Amino acid sequence: LLTIATQYKITTMTGKQKGAGTDAQVYVTLFGEDGRRTEKLHLKNSSTNKNPFERNQTDKFRIKGDYVGELVKIRIEHDNTGRYAGWFLDRV
């Protein structure tokens, strides 16, 4: 089976609540058709903010991963590191 690298655009929106932001490292896994999925991809180097995942903030990322076909599910997670690890993700 041929694996094709694809560029994905991911946008996260952190909530407005006090303490909504995180200092943890954030990762996404993309799931597609026929059980295909990417590896866990690190969301870093936001094109919109030097300090991503802060309260009431939208961040945009371009990441490369294996082509999974039509997207059916995503998993977004963080590693619980940093002084303020909790995160209120409003939308992705």
N, C-alpha and C positions, 0 to 999 in steps of 0.2 A: 504494500500500500504506500503510495507516494505521499509524503508529508510536505505541505506547502506553508511557508511562513506568511502570515497575514498581519497587517497592522490594524489594530483596534483602537477606537477612540472611546475613552471611558470618562464620564462626567459624574462627579460626586457632589452632593449638596449636603452640607452639615447643618443640623438644626439650629434654631435661634435660642434655645434654652440656655440658661447659665450652665457652664461646664460642659457644653455639647462637644467641644473640640477634643482632639487627641494628639498626643505626642508619639504614639505607638507607630510601628511600621505596618502599613496596610497592604493587603494582597487581594487579588481577585483570581478566581478560576472560572473559566467560561465552558459551558456544557452545550453540545450541539446534538445534531441528529445521530442516530445509530450508535449512541453511547460514546461518541468522540468528545474529548475535552482537552483543554490546555493544561500545562503544568501550572502551579501556583505562580502568578505573575506579580511582581512587586510594583505597587503604584508609587512612583517617585518622580521627581523632576516635573512638577506641575507646570504647564505652559502659562498658567494664569496667576500663580502665587508662589513666592519663595518659601512660605511656611504653610503647607497644605493642611487641610482637615481642621481648620479653626472654625469657631462659632460663626454661624450665619454666612458661610462662605461657599462659593462654587469653585471647584477645581477641575481642570481638564488635563487628561493624560493621553499620550499616544504610546501604546505598548505593542510589542510584537510577540506573536504566539502561533502555535499550529492552527491551521484552518480547521474549524469544527463543523462547517456547514451552517445551516440555519440555527441561530441561537435559541435554545429552549430554556436555559436556566443559568443563573450566575451564583457564585458563592463569593461573598466579600467578608474578609476577616482581618483581624490585626493580631500582633504578637504579644500584646499586653505589656509592652515595655514602655519606659519613659515615666516621668513623674506624674503625668496626667494621662493615663492610658484609656480610660473610659471614653466612649464615642457615641454620639447620637447622630447616626446617619439618617437623614431625612429621605433622600432619594439617590438613585444611581441610574 
